[in-house]
């Protein structure tokens, strides 16, 4: 198959990119949390991500950084409770 002007074939030996990156939605599905929570992890610096055109991309191997976290909300300190 060739492009519109028939000079360059589409599959001209260019290697395909490996899909090491996933979206925040996919990361949330893998971790069992919402997309918003994944974004919070990124903003807090707990999860590495790169931003490309207003979309965060996360390496699959970086999910291990937040995979083993405590479930639920953090407990409040006793001094704040009344």
C-alpha positions as CSV (number, residue, x, y, z in Angstrom):
1,X,0.0,0.0,0.0
2,X,1.3,3.4,-0.9
3,X,0.6,7.0,0.3
4,X,-1.4,9.4,-1.8
5,X,1.5,10.4,-4.1
6,X,2.8,6.8,-4.5
7,X,6.4,7.6,-3.4
8,X,6.6,6.0,0.0
9,X,5.0,2.7,1.1
10,X,3.3,2.8,4.5
11,X,5.1,-0.2,5.7
12,X,8.6,0.7,4.6
13,X,10.5,-1.1,7.3
14,X,9.9,1.4,10.1
15,X,9.8,-0.6,13.3
16,X,6.6,-0.5,15.3
17,X,6.7,1.2,18.7
18,X,6.3,-1.0,21.7
19,X,3.5,0.0,24.0
20,X,5.3,0.5,27.3
21,X,3.0,3.4,28.2
22,X,-0.6,3.3,29.3
23,X,-3.2,6.0,30.0
24,X,-4.5,7.0,33.4
25,X,-7.7,5.2,32.7
26,X,-5.9,1.9,32.0
27,X,-3.7,2.4,35.1
28,X,-6.8,2.9,37.2
29,X,-8.3,-0.3,35.9
30,X,-5.1,-2.3,36.6
31,X,-4.7,-0.8,40.1
32,X,-8.5,-1.1,40.9
33,X,-8.8,2.7,41.5
34,X,-10.4,5.6,39.7
35,X,-8.7,7.7,37.0
36,X,-8.9,10.7,39.3
37,X,-7.0,8.8,42.0
38,X,-4.3,7.9,39.5
39,X,-4.0,11.6,38.6
40,X,-3.7,12.5,42.3
41,X,-0.8,10.0,42.6
42,X,0.9,11.7,39.6
43,X,0.3,15.2,41.1
44,X,1.7,14.0,44.5
45,X,4.8,12.6,42.8
46,X,4.0,9.1,44.0
47,X,3.6,7.8,40.4
48,X,5.9,8.8,37.5
49,X,4.2,10.0,34.3
50,X,4.9,12.1,31.3
51,X,2.5,14.7,29.9
52,X,1.9,14.7,26.2
53,X,-0.7,17.1,24.8
54,X,-2.7,17.3,28.1
55,X,-2.6,13.5,28.5
56,X,-0.6,11.7,31.1
57,X,1.3,8.6,30.0
58,X,2.5,6.1,32.6
59,X,5.0,3.3,32.1
60,X,3.5,-0.1,33.0
61,X,6.5,-0.9,35.2
62,X,6.0,2.2,37.3
63,X,2.7,0.9,38.5
64,X,4.6,-1.2,41.0
65,X,5.5,2.0,42.9
66,X,1.9,2.4,44.0
67,X,0.6,-1.2,43.7
68,X,1.4,-2.1,47.4
69,X,-0.3,0.7,49.2
70,X,-2.6,0.7,52.2
71,X,-6.3,0.6,51.2
72,X,-8.7,3.3,52.2
73,X,-8.2,6.7,53.6
74,X,-5.3,7.6,55.8
75,X,-6.2,7.8,59.5
76,X,-6.5,11.1,61.2
77,X,-4.1,11.9,64.0
78,X,-5.6,11.5,67.5
79,X,-4.7,15.1,68.4
80,X,-7.1,16.4,65.8
81,X,-10.1,14.3,66.9
82,X,-12.5,15.9,69.3
